[in-house]
Amino acid sequence: MRVALISRTQEKLDALVNILRGENIEAWGFAGDVSDEASIASALQRAEAQCGPVEVLEYSPLPGMGRDQNLMSALGTTVEMAERQYRRLALGAIATVRHVIPGMLRRKRGAILLTTSGSGYFPIEILTPIGMAMAALRQYAYCLNQALSGTGVFAGTVCIAIVIRKGDERADPDTIAQTYLELYERRDRSEVILAPPAGADVLNVHRDDLLARGITPIFGTQARIL
């Protein structure tokens, strides 16, 4: 398939497109912001003009945490923070899907793959507003799966509850990519959950990842209630 990448920053897109073209993959990048319905519609229209109808939509914007993890805790979460995450992760998915689904239904084929994180499945207090929005996105994926049954169009979700690391047996990007491909081809379930090994604490996995990136998460009543 041809690949159309969408992100807010054209320079980032150009770098990724160069990598894909270096592997003999037809690829283009189109700047667009999933939190802005008009912007994402414009990007998708330009992608379709260049690449043709969307056969597979993969939706996976980063939450955008910033560096003040106090605002990610349950007590530190504000209405503004929750609204921002919900618009980017859940409402952005609705806007994107609504653009591509009519064509898929007319052609009676296609796939929609929505990516969620561990915070949408496991309670992770240091990622409260992200988890709330991810849980909504996960619910949307399940409902789409039900609604599209028998149409030839598939909807499913991949929950990535592990930290992506090259060379890791579970978390290598190539291994995760294979998971998406198998879900697309088999269409035998609504969701695949990529979880840490049995016995691992998901909260600690995410906390350690934040610390490694120089972000110190705030727990419980240590948070400032703003």
HELIX and SHEET records of a PDB file:
HELIX    1   1 GLN A   10  GLY A   22  1                                  13    
HELIX    2   2 GLU A   37  CYS A   51  1                                  15    
HELIX    3   3 GLN A   69  MET A   72  5                                   4    
HELIX    4   4 VAL A   79  TYR A   86  1                                   8    
HELIX    5   5 ARG A   87  LEU A   91  3                                   5    
HELIX    6   6 GLY A   92  ARG A  107  1                                  16    
HELIX    7   7 GLY A  118  GLY A  120  5                                   3    
HELIX    8   8 GLU A  125  LEU A  127  5                                   3    
HELIX    9   9 THR A  128  ALA A  147  1                                  20    
HELIX   10  10 PRO A  173  ARG A  186  1                                  14    
HELIX   11  11 VAL A  202  ALA A  212  1                                  11    
HELIX   12  12 GLY A  220  GLN A  222  5                                   3    
SHEET    1   A 2 VAL A   3  SER A   7  0                                        
SHEET    2   A 2 ALA A  27  ALA A  31  1                                        
SHEET    1   B 4 VAL A  56  TYR A  59  0                                        
SHEET    2   B 4 GLY A 110  SER A 117  1                                        
SHEET    3   B 4 VAL A 153  ILE A 160  1                                        
SHEET    4   B 4 GLU A 191  LEU A 194  1                                        
END                                                                             
